[in-house]
């Protein structure tokens, strides 16, 4: 790498082009680029620029999805945090999923297993039982009078739909029993041509 490269004022993509300019689509390439970004700590680069580069690498890791193992995903993010984490304000730039926030509350630290981490890395890894456990946690809060925000309702409905779409009668009946939560969400479970669906209730 040319030690005389000037990075000041460059966008995250331009920094990548100047330092590496190879696809960030493997464990090897991500690690190589993370190592090169240490120059940002020495050069005259502001915190916003470092944050943008951090996000650029983070997004590249996310885009690899199922192409890498969950543990590899976590390892790469930890390497990124180790290199640039203390220079950025947001070390987890993934958009907040409010159902996942409830999921984390529903599983106390002493009850968390390997599959808990998998869900944090990729929400599509969530199991029916994990969705159900989280829904019962949210329902309990609603019974106690806790209010849900618009975004919390939206993300929770999406997970109810994900669970109901599997058409597993055990969980369909369980969800139907959560009357308080269904009322707060403004939805009901209906049978359409032998398939269960979530229907919005317009109030």
Secondary structure, DSSP 8 states (H G I E B T S, - for coil): --TT---TT--HHHHHHHHT-S---SHHHHHHHHHHGGGGGTSS--HHHHHHHHHHHHHHHHHHGGGS-HHHHHHHHHHHHHHHGGG-S-S--S---HHHHHHHHHS-GGG--HHHHHHHH-GGG--HHHHHHHHHHHHHHHHTT----HHHHHHHHHHHHHHHTTT-HHHHHHHHT-HHHHHHHTEEEEEETTEEEEEE---
